[in-house]
């Protein structure tokens, strides 16, 4: 199990991005959150198996390929606080 912090840049707010990311993360049984940031990006913390996180990110990119300009990914230590995946504000 690993944790990854992901920042999606581009036209990712106001297009249903968080709700789609939430649905896709649930399909991959990930824990963490997704939220809009004030700078127009979307932040995601995903915890789970590396392959599931990679597949989730790829599924999001497939769904919003025309909207995502850049994706930044950083590995983090696991945080046991996250028991499920949520949309936060």
N, C-alpha and C positions, 0 to 999 in steps of 0.2 A: 504494500500500500504506500502511495506517495501523495503529495499535495503539490498543486501547481497554481500559481497566480497568473492570470491571463488578462491582458488589456487588449480590447478590440478597438481599433481606430478606423474612422471613416464615417459614413452616414449610418450610424448604428443606433441612434435614438429616434423614437417616433415612427419606427417601422415594424414593431412587434418583436424586436430582437430578444428582449429579456424573457418574454413568454415562450418563445421558441427555444431559447437556450435552456430554460427551466424544463420544458417537455423533453428535450433531447437528453439532458443530464439525468432525468428520471429513468429514461430507457436504459441508460448505462449504469444505473444504481450508484450514482455519485453523491457525495455529501459536499456541502458548502453553500455558496450563494452566488447570485448575479445581481448587479445593480448599475444604474446610470451614475456617472460622475459629472461634476459641474463643468468639466472641460469638454464635454461632448463625447467622451469615450464610454465604453462599458467595461466594468471590472467583473471578473469571475474568479472565484476560488473553487477549485475542484479537487476533491479528495477521493481516492479509489485506486484501482489497479491502473498502472501506466497505460496499458493497451486500451482500457475503457476511456480514460481521459483523452488519449490521442484520437480514438474513434469519435468521441463527443465533439472535440474541436473540429475534426474534419467534417462531421455532419453539419455543424453550425456554419462552417465555411461554404459547404455545398448549398445550404439554404440561403445564405446571404452573400454569396460570392461577389455580386455586383456592388455591394455596399461596404464590404470590409476592405480597407486600404492597407492596413498593417495589423499584425498580431504580435504582441510581445508576451513571452512565456518565461516564467521564472520558477524554479523549484523551491519549495518551502518545507519546513518540518510539518509533520502531521499535527493537527489541532483537534484534540478529542471533544471539543465543545460542539462540533458539528455532527448532528445525528441524522440529518436529512438535507435536502437541497431546497433553498428558498429564494424567492425574489425579495430583496431588501431595498430600502430607500435611504 
